[in-house]
Amino acid sequence: MALLSEEDVVYLKKEFSEKLKENVKIIFFKSEDACMYCKETKDIITELLSLSDKISLIEYDFDKDKEAVKKYVVKRTPAIIIAGEDKDYGIRFYGIPAGHEFTTIITAIKNVSNKTGNLTENTLSKLKEITKPFNIQVFITPT
C-alpha cells in the first residue's frame, strides 16, 4: 500500500527532477529486535527511492553492523542519515519521518544534493567563528 498520495508523488517527482543535482545516499539503520517504527520508516524510504534515480539506499542492522553504527555514530533506531555521494554532513533523523518531519527529510535531501542550506550570510559568518566541535540536537513534538 502506498503511503504517499498520487498528488504528492507527482509533486515530488517533479521537484526532485528539477532540483536534485548530485546523488544523495539515504543510510538507514533498523533493528530486528526492538524498533517500533522501523518497518514503516523503511516503507517511506522505499517510496522516496522510487521518485528519483539520484537517491540511493544503504541499509544496516543496528544490532549486527556494529562497525557502521560506530562509524556513523548512530544512537538508536530507526535512524536515517542523509549523506552526499562522498560526504556525511552529520544529518541524522531518529524516528519515523511522518507529518512535518517528512518535509524536513525532503528539504535535507535537496540541500545535500545541492550542497546548500537555507542559512543567512550572517549565520554562516557566525558559524565560521566556532573553533571546536559541538553537537546540535533538535527535538520535535506535535504538541
C-alpha positions, 0 to 999 in steps of 0.5 A: 500500500502506498503511503504517499498520495498520487498528488504528492508523488507527482509533486515530488517527482517533479521537484526532485527532477528539477532540483536534485543535482548530485546523488544523495545516499539515504543510510538507514539503520533498523533493528530486528529486535526492538524498533517500533517504527522501523518497518514503516520508516523503511516503507517511506524510504522505499517510496522516496527511492522510487521518485528519483534515480539520484537517491540511493539506499544503504541499509544496516542492522543496528544490532549486527553492523556494529562497525557502521553504527560506530562509524556513523555514530548512530544512537538508536533506531530507526535512524536515517542519515542523509549523506552526499555521494562522498560526504556525511554532513552529520544529518541524522533523523531518529524516528519515523519521518511522518507529518512535518518531519517528512518535509524536513527529510525532503528539504535535507535531501535537496540541500545535500544534493545541492550542497546548500542550506537555507542559512543567512550570510550572517549565520554562516559568518557566525558559524565560521567563528566556532573553533571546536566541535559541538553537537546540535540536537533538535527535538520535535513534538506535535504538541 
